[in-house]
Amino acid sequence: MWKAMENIVGMFVYSAAYIVIVLVTLKIVGATLSPHFEKKIAEEGNTGLALIFACVFLGIAILLASVVR
């Protein structure tokens, strides 16, 4: 019972840490590539820029998963 609770709490802690890291990375990479990247993705529908950011976030997720294990 306690092991399951420990796993659930650990999952939420790592999820919260990942969300914070992703938000910081979003701002850093966005400022590096283009100052108005959110506008370009949302309003102009720039699919290429959205794919670049998706690949960056997947890479970060893979790195964080390897660190956790």
N, C-alpha and C positions, 0 to 999 in steps of 0.2 A: 504494500500500500504506500509506504513512504518513498519507496524507490520511484513509483509512478509519479507521485507529486513532485519529487526532486527533478525528474525528467521534464515535467510540464513547466515548472518554474524556470529551469534552465533554457527551455525552448523560448519562453517569453523574453528572458534576459538577452539571449543572442539575437532574437528578432528585433528587439528595441535597439540594440547596438548596431545591427545591420542597417536599420532604417536611418539612424543618425549618420552613419558613415555614408550611406547613399545620398542623403540630402546634402552633406558637405561636399561630396564628390561632384554632385550635380552642379553646384554653384561654382566649384573650381574649374571643372572641365568646360562648363558653359561659358564662363568668363574667358577662358583660354581660347576656345574655338570661335565664338561669336557672342558679342554682348547682348544680342536680342534673340537668342536661340529659342527661348520658350515661345515667343511670338511667331518665329519662323515655323516652328513645328505645329503649333495650335491653329494659327490663323491662315498661314500660307500653305499649310499641308506639305511641308518639306519632308518627304519620306526618307530620303537619304540621310539627313541629319538625325532623324528619329532612330534609324537603324544603327547609326554610329553610337548613339547614346545607349541603345539597347545592348550592343556588344560590349561596351565599357562596363555596364552594370552586371552583365553576365560574368565577365572576367573578374570583377570584384567579388561576386558571389562565390565563384570557384575558389578564389584565393582565401576568402574568409572561411569557407568550408574546410579547406585543407589545414588552416591554422587551428580551427576548433578541434579537429580530430587529432 
